[in-house]
């Protein structure tokens, strides 16, 4: 019985030695996931131009991106079990900042006027 144990232990060590992955420059460069299917945060800097060129910039593609963003935001902040003010307050803050940015020219002229 002891001899069988030593043989299986040796076989396990042999198997581990053969299955260990050798990191070479080629193995680091090749990714198992195609660049087109990667998320932006998963793309390496060298792959970024190719990733941008593979995006869908048609009106349908842009609308799909906005729809995915809306559903992501809705499921993360609005459609939750324990509600809070975080989701709504972020929308209101974005609305206020957008309106301030869009009316900045008029507000700048108002600031420079003197009231006597």
C-alpha positions as CSV (number, residue, x, y, z in Angstrom):
1,X,0.0,0.0,0.0
2,X,2.8,2.4,0.9
3,X,4.4,1.9,-2.5
4,X,1.2,2.8,-4.3
5,X,1.0,6.0,-2.3
6,X,4.5,7.0,-3.2
7,X,3.8,6.3,-6.9
8,X,0.7,8.5,-6.9
9,X,2.6,11.3,-5.1
10,X,5.3,11.1,-7.7
11,X,2.7,11.1,-10.5
12,X,1.0,14.2,-9.0
13,X,4.4,16.0,-8.8
14,X,5.1,15.0,-12.4
15,X,1.7,16.2,-13.5
16,X,2.1,19.5,-11.7
17,X,5.5,20.0,-13.3
18,X,4.1,19.4,-16.8
19,X,1.0,21.4,-16.3
20,X,2.7,24.5,-14.9
21,X,2.3,27.4,-17.3
22,X,5.5,29.0,-18.5
23,X,5.1,32.7,-18.8
24,X,6.8,33.9,-21.9
25,X,6.4,37.2,-23.7
26,X,4.0,35.5,-26.3
27,X,1.7,34.1,-23.6
28,X,1.4,37.5,-22.0
29,X,0.5,39.2,-25.3
30,X,-2.3,36.8,-26.3
31,X,-5.6,37.3,-24.5
32,X,-8.2,34.5,-24.4
33,X,-11.0,37.1,-24.7
34,X,-11.3,39.0,-28.0
35,X,-10.6,42.7,-27.7
36,X,-14.1,43.6,-29.0
37,X,-15.8,41.8,-26.1
38,X,-13.6,43.4,-23.3
39,X,-14.9,46.2,-21.1
40,X,-13.0,49.5,-21.2
41,X,-11.3,48.9,-17.8
42,X,-10.0,45.5,-19.0
43,X,-8.4,46.8,-22.2
44,X,-4.6,47.3,-22.1
45,X,-3.2,50.6,-23.3
46,X,-1.7,49.1,-26.5
47,X,-5.1,47.5,-27.4
48,X,-7.1,50.8,-26.9
49,X,-7.0,52.2,-30.4
50,X,-8.2,48.8,-31.8
51,X,-10.9,48.6,-29.1
52,X,-12.2,52.1,-30.0
53,X,-12.3,51.3,-33.7
54,X,-14.3,48.2,-33.0
55,X,-17.1,50.1,-31.2
56,X,-20.4,50.7,-32.9
57,X,-20.8,54.4,-33.5
58,X,-24.0,54.1,-35.5
59,X,-27.1,55.8,-34.0
60,X,-28.4,52.3,-33.0
61,X,-25.1,51.5,-31.3
62,X,-25.0,54.8,-29.4
63,X,-28.6,54.3,-28.3
64,X,-27.8,50.8,-27.1
65,X,-24.9,52.1,-25.1
66,X,-27.2,54.7,-23.4
67,X,-29.8,52.0,-22.8
68,X,-27.2,49.7,-21.1
69,X,-26.0,52.6,-19.0
70,X,-29.5,53.5,-17.9
71,X,-30.3,49.9,-17.0
72,X,-27.0,49.6,-15.1
73,X,-27.7,52.7,-13.1
74,X,-31.3,51.8,-12.5
75,X,-30.4,48.3,-11.2
76,X,-27.5,49.6,-9.1
77,X,-29.1,52.6,-7.4
78,X,-32.9,52.7,-7.9
79,X,-34.1,49.1,-8.1
80,X,-32.6,47.9,-4.8
81,X,-34.1,46.2,-1.7
82,X,-32.9,48.8,0.7
83,X,-33.6,52.2,-0.8
84,X,-31.7,55.4,-0.1
85,X,-31.3,58.9,-1.4
86,X,-28.1,58.2,-3.3
87,X,-29.7,57.3,-6.7
88,X,-32.1,60.2,-6.8
89,X,-29.6,62.7,-5.4
90,X,-27.0,61.8,-8.1
91,X,-29.6,62.4,-10.8
92,X,-30.6,65.8,-9.3
93,X,-26.9,66.8,-8.9
94,X,-26.3,65.9,-12.6
95,X,-29.4,67.9,-13.6
96,X,-28.2,71.0,-11.6
97,X,-24.7,70.8,-13.0
98,X,-26.0,70.4,-16.6
99,X,-28.3,73.4,-16.2
100,X,-25.5,75.5,-14.6
101,X,-23.1,74.6,-17.5
102,X,-25.7,75.4,-20.1
103,X,-26.6,78.8,-18.7
104,X,-23.0,79.8,-17.7
105,X,-22.7,82.5,-20.3
106,X,-25.7,84.4,-19.0
107,X,-24.7,83.9,-15.4
108,X,-21.2,85.3,-16.1
109,X,-22.6,88.5,-17.6
110,X,-24.9,88.9,-14.6
111,X,-22.0,88.6,-12.3
112,X,-20.0,91.4,-14.0
113,X,-22.9,93.9,-13.9
114,X,-23.1,96.5,-11.2
115,X,-26.3,97.2,-9.5
116,X,-26.7,100.8,-8.3
